[in-house]
Each structure stands twice: as structure tokens, then as C-alpha cells.
Amino acid sequence: MTVRSAWLLNRDAPGGGQTREDTRVTPLGTFTPTGEMTARGGVIPGGNPFVLTGAGPMQFTIGVGRAYITGSTTQGAYPVAVTAPETLTVADGNGTLPRKDAVMIRVYDGLYDTSGQTAVALEIVQGTPAATPTAPTATGTAEKLYEITVPAGASAGNGGVPWSTAVADRRRTTVAIGGINAGGWSSSWSGSYAGQYRDNAGTLERWNGTAWTAALETSTAWIAPTLASGYTNDGNGNGTVRYRKITIAGVPHMEWRGGVSWTSPSNAPNDGVIVASALPSAYRPANHSSVPAAAGGIPLKVDFQTGGLVRLITNPDVTTWATLTGIMYPLDA
């Protein structure tokens, strides 16, 4: 038996119940909680658990792996494992319409369901043929691993399933409490408790109780705006004017670098507005932000306006350059 579960059968049950080997190979311990008595189900990361590989026109294999399958608050959760590749066969396609099947790993426990059996199995749940089919959802004590689009008329003698394009990965991951969740196919799930962390496509995020926020500093690429008429880049050798959005501890900021120059002392062109057009809405501050800037030792202020304009506020002693290097201000309210 290669699909196994711990804490499912009693030792004196028919078939021998849980073995010492079952206990060793299945994942034990507390996993990510979702409530006082429930835990997040999912695949245990490490390697490529439960990898699906086409094995024929209508057959595929599911590789080895471990998972956690959750039940009700009174039922608890089941650690399960596949210890050798399992082969499954997809039913022939509908004559005229495609369908989407779901590949599940499911626990049957007759003490809590109406199955009348005590077992764990990999299974294919057939979807309903339709012009735009949808796959069955995982219900009860089951975890969805994949969705398979079965073309109309697919069979072993008629092309079968195109494995390279028909499979959608639906594995989600789960880790022990305090661990950083490795993601999975969907990033839309809510956190379980304030202080939980996850890796979302390479960005470390923290659940603050209501939303995921960047846990560390992240930023967009540098953007070089077009300067307004009368201004040139590299004022006093400070380089090209650029800006980017940078998130620090969940708070979005704007960061600037570079310098501008102009020809007439104390007379900044274009009424001091240095960018040719307003900044994109995602880069505008929620509140008017006035920030001091360097201008050859002369006091100067830069106004970053909610409408996206950037304006130098000069005085009669200002020469012919100003730098924005080092300017940073919050974008939120």
C-alpha cells in the first residue's frame, strides 16, 4: 500500500491499523492553524511532491509526496503520504464537449462520513462537460492537486490528453506554525493569524490580521521621467533624475535620485515644475509632500503634489541646479 495515513486506523482494526512505518513516513506535529481546532491543509514542500507525469494517452502518474488533510473541528487533521508513484486513468472525453477533471488525495473515515470505509486514496473526480468547463472543487477531507482539461472525444485511440498543455497545478502548500509558507498556485488566500509569514512569488509578506503586507523592503524599477522644457539632467553631476516606489515595513514610499540644471540663476523655468507631465497615479502621494533639497548650499524646497506635479520652490539666491538625490516620502495617508 503506497497511499497511507497516520491516525486513521486503530492498531486492532482489520488489516493491522497504523504501522510504525506509517508513523515514520507521514508528517506529524502542529501545522499552520486556521482556528482554535483546525489547521491549513496542503502539500508539504520539499522537492516536487505529487508531481504529475503523463504515462500514456489517458494515463498519468502521481509521484511521491506528503500532505496534511483537514477535517472538521472534532475530526482533526490527517497526515498522509504517497510512498511510491501511483498510476491513474482518465475516463474518455465527452463526444462533443470538453470537461475538467480534478485530481484529489482524499481520506475516507466512516466515523465521520457516509463512505462506510476507512482509507486514503488518490482519485480523479470527473467534471461536467461544457463549452467552458469548470473543475470540481475539493470538499470534505480532500486536497486538490491538479485540474486536467479533457478534450471532447479524447480516448486512447483518438489522441488522448495533451499532457503538456492540459494540466493546471492546484497544489497548495502548508508548513508548521511559525514557518514561512512556500506559496502554492494561489496567492489570494487570507492569513490565519497576525504575525504569519509567506513567500509570495519571491516577496516575503506578513499577515497583519487583515491583509498581507511586505515584510521587508521591496521596490519597483527606477523610472526616468521626461523633464519639462528648460531643464536638463545631471545637475551638478548628480546624474539622471529617476524615481521608484519602495515599500518599507508595509508602508509605500517614493524615492528619488539625480539632479536638474537650468540656465538663469534664481529663475527656475516653467514656474519650477520640472517634469513634463504628471507622475502616474500609483506614484503620487496621498498628501501634499514638501521636502528640503540640496541646491549648492542654498535652501530649496521641492513640492510633490497629489496631482502628480513636482515643483521647485526657489528663492533669489538659488543658482542653476538642484538635486533630488536622497529624497524619500510616504505615499499613503
C-alpha positions in Angstrom: 0.0 0.0 0.0 1.6 3.2 -1.1 -1.0 5.8 -0.2 -1.0 6.0 3.6 -2.3 7.9 6.6 -1.4 8.1 10.2 -4.0 8.2 13.0 -6.7 6.7 10.8 -7.0 3.0 11.9 -6.7 1.6 15.4 -4.0 -1.0 16.0 -6.5 -3.8 16.4 -8.6 -2.9 13.3 -8.9 -5.3 10.4 -5.7 -5.1 8.4 -3.5 -4.2 11.3 -4.1 -0.5 11.8 -1.4 2.1 11.8 2.1 0.6 11.5 5.3 2.0 12.8 6.3 2.7 9.2 3.1 4.7 8.7 4.1 6.8 11.7 7.6 7.4 10.4 6.7 8.4 6.8 3.7 10.6 7.4 4.1 14.2 8.6 3.4 14.7 12.3 3.2 17.8 14.5 1.3 21.0 14.5 0.8 22.7 11.2 -0.5 26.2 10.3 -3.6 26.8 12.4 -6.7 28.3 10.8 -8.7 28.3 14.0 -8.6 27.0 17.6 -9.0 23.4 16.5 -8.3 23.4 12.7 -5.2 23.6 10.5 -4.4 24.6 7.0 -4.3 21.6 4.7 -1.9 21.3 1.8 1.2 19.7 0.4 4.4 19.6 2.5 7.0 21.4 0.4 10.3 19.8 -0.4 11.4 18.7 -3.9 8.5 18.3 -6.2 5.8 16.4 -4.2 3.0 14.6 -6.0 4.4 15.6 -9.4 2.1 14.6 -12.3 3.7 12.9 -15.3 1.9 11.7 -18.4 2.2 7.9 -18.7 0.0 7.3 -21.8 -2.8 8.8 -23.9 -5.2 8.6 -21.0 -2.9 7.7 -18.0 -0.7 9.6 -15.7 1.4 9.0 -12.6 1.4 10.9 -9.3 4.8 10.9 -7.7 5.7 10.6 -4.0 4.9 13.3 -1.5 3.4 14.2 1.8 0.4 16.3 2.7 -1.9 17.4 5.5 -5.7 16.9 5.0 -8.0 18.8 7.3 -11.4 17.7 8.7 -13.9 19.3 11.0 -13.1 20.7 14.4 -14.0 17.5 16.1 -12.4 15.3 13.4 -9.0 16.8 13.3 -6.5 16.5 10.5 -4.9 13.6 8.7 -1.2 13.4 7.8 -0.9 11.4 4.6 1.9 10.2 2.3 2.4 8.6 -1.2 5.5 6.5 -0.9 5.7 5.2 -4.5 4.3 6.6 -7.8 0.6 5.8 -8.4 -0.9 5.4 -11.9 -4.4 6.8 -12.6 -6.6 6.5 -15.8 -8.7 9.4 -17.1 -12.1 8.5 -18.5 -12.7 9.1 -22.2 -13.8 12.5 -23.2 -17.4 13.5 -24.0 -18.3 13.2 -27.6 -18.9 16.9 -28.2 -17.8 19.0 -25.2 -14.6 19.3 -23.1 -14.6 18.8 -19.4 -12.2 19.5 -16.5 -11.4 16.7 -14.0 -9.8 17.2 -10.6 -7.1 15.0 -9.1 -7.6 14.7 -5.4 -6.0 13.0 -2.5 -8.8 12.1 -0.1 -9.3 10.5 3.3 -12.3 8.3 3.9 -13.3 7.9 7.6 -16.5 6.1 8.2 -16.7 7.5 11.7 -17.3 11.0 10.3 -18.6 10.5 6.7 -21.1 8.2 4.9 -18.4 6.3 2.9 -18.6 3.2 5.1 -14.9 2.8 4.7 -11.6 3.8 6.3 -9.0 4.5 3.7 -6.9 7.2 1.9 -6.7 7.3 -1.9 -5.7 9.3 -4.9 -8.7 9.8 -7.2 -10.0 11.5 -10.2 -13.2 13.5 -9.8 -14.9 14.0 -13.2 -16.1 17.4 -14.1 -19.3 18.2 -16.1 -18.8 18.6 -19.9 -19.5 22.1 -21.0 -18.4 24.7 -23.7 -16.5 26.4 -20.9 -16.0 23.7 -18.3 -15.1 24.2 -14.6 -13.4 21.6 -12.4 -14.9 20.1 -9.3 -13.9 21.7 -6.0 -12.3 19.8 -3.1 -14.9 19.1 -0.4 -14.6 17.3 2.9 -11.4 15.7 3.8 -9.7 16.1 0.4 -6.9 18.2 -1.2 -7.0 19.1 -4.8 -3.6 18.6 -6.6 -4.4 19.2 -10.3 -7.0 20.0 -12.8 -7.0 18.2 -16.2 -8.7 19.5 -19.3 -10.1 16.5 -21.2 -10.8 17.4 -24.8 -14.0 16.3 -26.5 -13.6 12.9 -27.9 -10.4 12.2 -26.2 -9.5 8.5 -25.9 -6.5 6.1 -26.0 -7.2 5.6 -29.7 -8.0 9.3 -30.5 -5.1 11.4 -29.4 -5.7 11.2 -25.7 -5.0 14.0 -23.3 -2.3 16.6 -24.4 -0.4 16.4 -21.1 2.0 19.3 -21.8 -1.0 21.8 -22.0 -3.9 20.1 -20.3 -2.7 20.1 -16.7 -3.2 23.0 -14.2 -1.2 22.8 -11.0 -3.5 23.3 -8.0 -1.2 22.2 -5.2 -1.2 24.5 -2.2 1.5 24.2 0.5 1.3 24.2 4.3 4.1 24.4 6.9 4.4 24.1 10.6 3.3 27.0 12.8 5.8 29.8 12.7 7.2 28.6 9.4 7.2 30.6 6.2 4.6 29.2 3.8 6.1 28.5 0.4 3.1 29.7 -1.6 1.3 27.4 -4.0 -0.8 28.0 -7.0 -3.0 30.7 -5.5 -1.9 33.9 -3.7 -5.4 35.1 -2.8 -5.8 33.2 0.5 -6.1 35.1 3.8 -3.7 34.6 6.6 -4.6 32.6 9.8 -3.1 34.8 12.5 -1.3 38.1 12.9 2.4 37.5 12.6 2.2 34.8 10.0 4.6 34.9 7.1 4.6 33.7 3.5 6.8 33.8 0.4 4.6 35.2 -2.4 6.5 34.8 -5.6 9.8 35.9 -4.0 8.4 38.6 -1.8 8.3 38.0 2.0 4.9 39.1 3.3 3.4 39.3 6.8 -0.3 38.9 7.7 -1.2 41.9 9.9 -4.6 40.5 10.9 -6.5 41.9 7.9 -4.1 41.9 4.9 -0.7 40.7 3.6 1.9 43.4 3.7 5.6 43.3 2.5 7.7 42.3 5.5 10.9 43.6 4.1 12.0 46.4 1.8 10.7 46.0 -1.8 10.8 48.3 -4.7 9.8 48.9 -8.3 12.3 49.6 -11.1 13.8 53.1 -11.5 11.8 55.3 -13.8 13.3 58.3 -15.6 10.6 61.0 -16.3 10.8 63.4 -19.2 11.9 66.8 -17.9 9.9 70.0 -18.6 11.3 72.5 -21.1 14.2 74.4 -19.8 15.6 71.6 -17.6 18.4 69.2 -18.2 19.6 66.1 -16.3 22.8 65.7 -14.3 22.6 68.9 -12.4 26.0 69.4 -10.6 26.9 65.9 -11.7 24.1 64.2 -9.7 23.0 62.0 -12.6 19.7 61.5 -14.4 16.5 62.2 -12.5 14.8 59.0 -11.5 12.2 57.8 -9.1 10.8 54.5 -7.8 8.3 53.2 -5.3 9.8 51.5 -2.3 7.9 49.6 0.4 9.4 49.7 3.9 7.7 47.7 6.6 4.5 47.7 4.6 4.5 51.5 4.0 4.8 52.6 0.4 7.3 55.5 -0.2 8.7 57.4 -3.2 12.5 57.5 -3.5 14.3 60.0 -5.9 17.8 60.4 -7.2 19.5 62.6 -9.8 19.8 66.3 -10.4 18.5 69.1 -12.8 20.0 72.2 -14.1 18.8 75.3 -15.9 20.4 78.5 -17.4 19.4 81.5 -15.4 20.2 81.9 -11.7 17.2 82.3 -9.3 14.8 81.8 -12.2 13.7 78.1 -12.4 11.9 77.6 -15.7 8.2 76.5 -16.0 7.3 78.1 -12.7 9.6 75.5 -11.0 7.7 72.4 -12.4 10.5 70.1 -13.5 8.6 67.1 -15.0 6.9 67.4 -18.4 3.8 65.6 -17.3 2.2 64.5 -14.0 3.5 61.3 -12.4 1.4 58.1 -12.8 -1.3 57.8 -10.2 0.4 54.9 -8.4 3.4 57.2 -7.7 1.5 60.2 -6.3 1.4 61.0 -2.6 -1.9 60.8 -0.8 -1.0 64.1 0.9 1.0 67.1 -0.4 4.6 66.5 0.5 7.2 69.3 0.8 10.8 68.2 1.1 14.0 70.2 1.5 16.6 69.6 -1.2 20.3 70.4 -1.9 21.0 73.3 -4.3 24.6 74.4 -3.9 24.2 75.2 -0.2 21.2 77.4 -0.8 17.9 76.5 0.9 15.4 75.0 -1.6 12.2 73.0 -1.2 10.5 70.5 -3.6 6.8 70.2 -3.6 5.4 66.7 -4.6 1.8 67.4 -5.3 -1.2 65.0 -5.0 -1.9 65.7 -8.7 1.5 64.3 -9.7 3.4 67.5 -10.4 7.0 68.1 -9.0 7.8 71.7 -8.4 10.9 73.5 -7.1 10.2 76.3 -4.6 13.2 78.5 -5.0 14.5 81.8 -3.6 16.6 84.6 -5.2 19.9 83.1 -4.1 19.4 79.8 -5.8 21.9 79.2 -8.6 21.3 76.9 -11.6 21.0 73.4 -10.2 19.2 71.3 -7.7 19.4 67.6 -6.7 16.7 65.2 -5.7 19.1 62.5 -4.5 18.2 61.2 -1.1 14.6 62.5 -1.2 12.0 60.0 0.2 8.5 60.5 1.5 5.5 58.2 2.2 2.8 57.8 -0.4 0.0 56.7 1.9 -2.1 58.9 4.1 
